[in-house]
Structures are given as C-alpha cells and as structure tokens.
Amino acid sequence: MSKNKSFMFGMGLLAGVVGGIVAGVLFAPKPGEESRRELKEAACELYEKHSPAIKEAKKQALESVDLMKYKLERQLRKFNNMVKSRKLLKAKELESSADDEYEY
C-alpha cells in the first residue's frame, strides 16, 4: 500500500474508532454527567495510547498541505507566465499590424 493510501486508511480508522466511542457513550443509558466523564476519559486514553500515531499523522498532513501549496503556487506562476506571454505576443502582433498600416 502506498504511503498516502496507508495514511488515509489510518485516518479513516482513527475517525471510525473515535466516532464509535462517541456514539457508544452518548447513546448509553446513563446520566449525562457520567456519559461526559466517560467520554472524556475514553478520549484521553485514546490520545495517550495513540499519541505517537496522531503526531505522525499530523506531521504527514502538514507535509502534504505544504507540498500541495507549493505545487499550486508553481502552477499559478506557470499560468501567470503563460498569460503574460500571450499578452506580450498579442501586443507585438498589434504593433506589427499598426506598423504595416503606416508603411506605404
């Protein structure tokens, strides 16, 4: 499995686990205060248990965001250069046709 696919699988798995815990605690037939306490304990336990994986996932996500930002900026520069190039070419064509009109 590629690094990106395994990262996405891990994030999906983590989201599923968290969602399952939240749903289980919220739909359990217990008083609200007790449910919130258990939810907080479960979240803290989950974080402590998976803290290295969470930090790694966060690091990979930030790296992916930086890479995408770089690629988008590079594409934007290319596009801007292409637009400038076409404008310059059009201006030269107009200048050339204007020069041709005045030559008799």
HELIX and SHEET records of a PDB file:
HELIX    1   1 LYS A    3  LEU A   26  1                                  24    
HELIX    2   2 GLY A   32  TYR A  102  1                                  71    
END                                                                             
